[in-house]
Amino acid sequence: MPDEVWRQPRLEMLLLPDNALTHLPARIGTLTALHTLDLGHNRLRAVPEELGDLTALSRFLYLHDNELTELPASLGRLTRLGYLNVGENRLTALPGTLGAMSGLVELRAQHNQLSELPETIGSLAALRELWLRGNRLSELPAGVAALTALREIELRDNAFTLVPEALRGLPSLRRVDLRGNRVRQLPAWLAELPALEKLDLRWNDTHVPDGLLRALEDRGCVVLR
């Protein structure tokens, strides 16, 4: 990164995608006026703890399509951030401090190596969209049941054999994508989700009882299978 970057303390937007970056210096933490930071499509293997010093980040943080194996716990200090994309990396876990990011509206962690999510995800009261395609998930933590603002969840191409119980009763949930899993049966409580508009079950071997299918379709929910 050129030295010119560090001479702009009032910089609000820094866009550095597709630059083959392999290293992000700790000095990134000095750009405390940033509201948007795009580091996507690079070759970063790590990002410094100082990323958590960018507490003015409120719009977007793109870290997708890198070579990250972990995220710093300091991300939990980004309480104003609305959109976080850490997809297309090599993450095996998300930090527990994720739950402190109270401003998150959309979280994308698709195409990683996640086998579980932190229980603290249930603290993201503003979260509307959760994208988890292409991981190793077979269940969701019970805390997901507290995501009352959640509208969309993408669970495509994971290892689910059941529809996660944690989704039961979510009042705002409109779209559930379970394509490419191993779901065999559907729970009756799906018909009780008040806002459900689309349930995608393609590329599963799922038995959908006629009564449940009618109940969903009668209330306007599209079921794809």
QUIGI-V791575 format. One record per residue. SS is DSSP state (H for helix, E for strand, - for the rest). PHI is phi as a letter, one per 40 degrees, with the letter a starting at -180 (* if undefined). NEAR is the number of other C-alpha atoms within 10 Angstrom. Layout:
# QUIGI-V791575
[[SS:PHI:NEAR] [SS:PHI:NEAR]]
This chain:
# QUIGI-V791575
[[-:*:12] [-:c:6] [H:c:7] [H:d:7] [H:d:13] [H:c:15] [H:c:11] [-:b:12] [-:c:12] [-:c:12] [-:d:15] [-:b:15] [E:b:16] [E:b:15] [E:b:12] [-:b:16] [-:c:17] [-:f:13] [-:b:12] [-:f:14] [-:c:17] [-:b:13] [-:a:14] [-:b:15] [-:c:11] [H:c:12] [H:c:12] [H:d:20] [H:c:18] [H:c:17] [-:c:23] [-:c:18] [-:c:17] [-:c:22] [-:b:20] [E:b:20] [E:b:20] [E:b:17] [-:b:23] [-:c:24] [-:f:19] [-:b:19] [-:b:18] [-:c:21] [-:c:17] [-:a:16] [-:b:20] [-:c:17] [H:d:15] [H:c:16] [H:d:24] [H:c:20] [H:c:17] [-:c:24] [-:c:20] [-:c:18] [-:d:24] [-:b:20] [-:b:18] [E:b:19] [E:b:22] [E:b:20] [-:b:25] [-:c:24] [-:f:22] [-:b:22] [-:b:18] [-:c:21] [-:b:17] [-:a:16] [-:b:20] [-:c:17] [H:c:16] [H:c:17] [H:d:23] [H:c:18] [H:c:18] [-:c:23] [-:c:19] [-:c:18] [-:c:25] [-:c:20] [E:b:20] [E:b:20] [E:b:19] [-:b:23] [-:c:24] [-:f:21] [-:b:22] [-:b:19] [-:c:21] [-:b:17] [-:a:16] [-:b:19] [-:c:17] [H:c:15] [H:c:16] [H:d:26] [H:c:20] [H:c:18] [-:c:23] [-:c:20] [-:c:19] [-:c:25] [-:b:20] [E:b:20] [E:b:20] [E:b:19] [-:b:23] [-:c:24] [-:f:22] [-:b:22] [-:b:19] [-:c:20] [-:b:16] [-:a:16] [-:b:20] [-:c:18] [H:d:15] [H:c:17] [H:d:26] [H:c:18] [H:c:17] [-:c:25] [-:c:19] [-:c:17] [-:c:24] [-:b:19] [E:b:20] [E:b:18] [E:b:19] [-:b:24] [-:d:23] [-:g:21] [-:b:22] [-:b:19] [-:c:20] [-:b:18] [-:a:19] [-:b:21] [-:c:17] [H:d:16] [H:c:17] [H:d:24] [H:c:19] [H:c:17] [-:c:22] [-:c:19] [-:c:17] [-:c:25] [-:b:20] [E:b:20] [E:b:20] [E:b:20] [-:b:29] [-:c:24] [-:f:22] [-:b:24] [-:b:19] [-:c:22] [-:b:18] [-:b:17] [-:c:22] [-:d:17] [H:c:16] [H:c:16] [H:c:24] [-:c:17] [-:g:16] [-:c:21] [-:c:18] [-:b:17] [-:c:24] [-:b:18] [E:b:20] [E:b:21] [E:b:21] [-:b:27] [-:d:22] [-:g:20] [-:b:24] [-:b:20] [-:c:20] [-:b:15] [E:b:15] [-:b:17] [-:c:14] [H:c:13] [H:c:12] [H:d:19] [H:c:20] [H:c:14] [-:c:17] [-:c:14] [-:b:17] [-:c:23] [-:b:18] [E:a:19] [E:b:19] [E:b:19] [-:b:23] [-:c:17] [-:g:16] [-:b:19] [-:b:15] [-:b:17] [E:c:11] [-:b:17] [-:d:13] [H:d:9] [H:c:11] [H:c:16] [H:c:17] [H:c:15] [H:c:16] [H:c:21] [H:c:15] [H:c:11] [-:b:13] [-:g:13] [-:c:19] [E:c:16] [E:b:17] [E:b:12] [-:a:15]]
